[in-house]
Amino acid sequence: MIIAAAAGGLSQTLHDTAETFGWSWQLFLAQVISFVIVALVLRRFAYKPILAVLEERRRKIEEGQLNAEKIKRELAEAEKRYQEIVAKARLTRKKSRRNSRKQRSVTRKSSRRPMQTRKR
């Protein structure tokens, strides 16, 4: 009985509070319906396009990162080829210098020999 009296008192308190603040169930229902309509319209015309733009941006960023990794690999390969070419050029230069020195040495030795006279 006490619970029933308390429930009745609670119901009356809620009714009085709603009346004090000007709340009516018809207005509340109209606002809920309006909110649902606005939410659906925003979802259709704002939320989905924004998500599509964000997805496109994410895809481009991912593509850019993959492209950057590819460029890093290509740069490393180019650097390696460059080092190989430089090493080969140095080796060729050393060989050329050796050959040049040998040639000079041979030329000097031959120029130091007295001229031989021919016998007739």
C-alpha positions as CSV (number, residue, x, y, z in Angstrom):
1,M,0.0,0.0,0.0
2,I,2.8,2.3,0.8
3,I,4.4,1.5,-2.6
4,A,1.2,2.2,-4.4
5,A,0.8,5.5,-2.6
6,A,4.4,6.3,-3.4
7,A,3.9,5.4,-7.1
8,G,0.8,7.6,-7.2
9,G,2.7,10.4,-5.6
10,L,5.6,9.9,-8.1
11,S,3.1,10.0,-11.0
12,Q,1.6,13.2,-9.7
13,T,5.0,14.7,-9.2
14,L,6.0,13.9,-12.8
15,H,2.7,15.4,-14.1
16,D,3.2,18.6,-12.1
17,T,6.8,18.9,-13.2
18,A,5.9,18.4,-16.8
19,E,3.1,21.0,-16.5
20,T,5.4,23.4,-14.8
21,F,8.0,23.2,-17.7
22,G,5.3,23.2,-20.4
23,W,6.0,19.6,-21.6
24,S,3.4,17.8,-23.6
25,W,3.6,14.4,-25.2
26,Q,2.4,15.6,-28.5
27,L,5.1,18.2,-28.8
28,F,7.7,15.7,-27.6
29,L,6.6,13.2,-30.2
30,A,6.7,15.9,-33.0
31,Q,10.3,16.8,-31.9
32,V,11.4,13.1,-31.9
33,I,10.0,12.7,-35.4
34,S,11.6,15.9,-36.6
35,F,14.9,14.8,-35.1
36,V,14.8,11.4,-36.9
37,I,14.0,13.1,-40.2
38,V,16.9,15.6,-39.8
39,A,19.2,12.8,-38.8
40,L,18.3,10.7,-41.8
41,V,18.7,13.6,-44.2
42,L,22.1,14.5,-42.7
43,R,23.2,10.9,-42.9
44,R,22.2,10.7,-46.6
45,F,23.5,14.1,-47.8
46,A,26.3,15.0,-45.3
47,Y,27.6,12.0,-43.4
48,K,28.0,9.6,-46.4
49,P,29.8,12.2,-48.7
50,I,32.1,13.2,-45.8
51,L,33.0,9.5,-45.2
52,A,33.6,9.0,-48.9
53,V,36.0,12.0,-49.0
54,L,37.8,10.7,-45.9
55,E,38.1,7.2,-47.4
56,E,39.5,8.7,-50.6
57,R,42.0,10.7,-48.6
58,R,43.0,7.6,-46.6
59,R,43.5,5.7,-49.9
60,K,45.6,8.5,-51.4
61,I,47.8,8.6,-48.3
62,E,48.3,4.9,-48.3
63,E,49.1,5.0,-52.0
64,G,51.6,7.8,-51.3
65,Q,53.3,5.8,-48.6
66,L,53.6,2.8,-50.9
67,N,55.0,5.1,-53.6
68,A,57.5,6.6,-51.1
69,E,58.7,3.1,-50.2
70,K,59.1,2.2,-53.8
71,I,61.1,5.4,-54.4
72,K,63.3,4.6,-51.4
73,R,64.1,1.1,-52.9
74,E,64.8,2.6,-56.3
75,L,67.1,5.2,-54.7
76,A,69.0,2.5,-52.8
77,E,69.4,0.5,-56.0
78,A,70.6,3.6,-57.9
79,E,73.0,4.4,-55.1
80,K,74.3,0.8,-55.3
81,R,74.7,1.1,-59.1
82,Y,76.5,4.4,-58.7
83,Q,79.0,2.9,-56.2
84,E,79.6,0.0,-58.6
85,I,80.2,2.4,-61.5
86,V,82.5,4.5,-59.4
87,A,84.5,1.5,-58.3
88,K,84.7,0.2,-61.9
89,A,85.9,3.6,-63.0
90,R,88.6,3.7,-60.3
91,L,89.7,0.3,-61.3
92,T,89.9,1.3,-65.0
93,R,91.8,4.4,-64.0
94,K,94.3,2.3,-62.0
95,K,94.8,0.0,-65.0
96,S,95.2,2.9,-67.3
97,R,97.8,4.5,-65.1
98,R,99.7,1.2,-64.8
99,N,99.6,0.8,-68.6
100,S,100.7,4.4,-69.0
101,R,103.6,3.9,-66.6
102,K,104.6,0.7,-68.3
103,Q,104.5,2.5,-71.7
104,R,106.6,5.4,-70.4
105,S,109.0,2.9,-68.8
106,V,109.4,1.1,-72.1
107,T,109.7,4.3,-74.0
108,R,112.4,5.6,-71.7
109,K,114.4,2.4,-71.8
110,S,114.3,2.4,-75.6
111,S,115.3,6.0,-75.8
112,R,118.3,5.3,-73.6
113,R,119.7,2.6,-75.7
114,P,122.4,3.7,-78.1
115,M,121.3,3.6,-81.6
116,Q,122.5,0.5,-83.4
117,T,124.0,0.9,-86.7
118,R,122.9,-1.3,-89.4
119,K,125.3,-3.5,-91.1
120,R,125.2,-3.4,-94.8
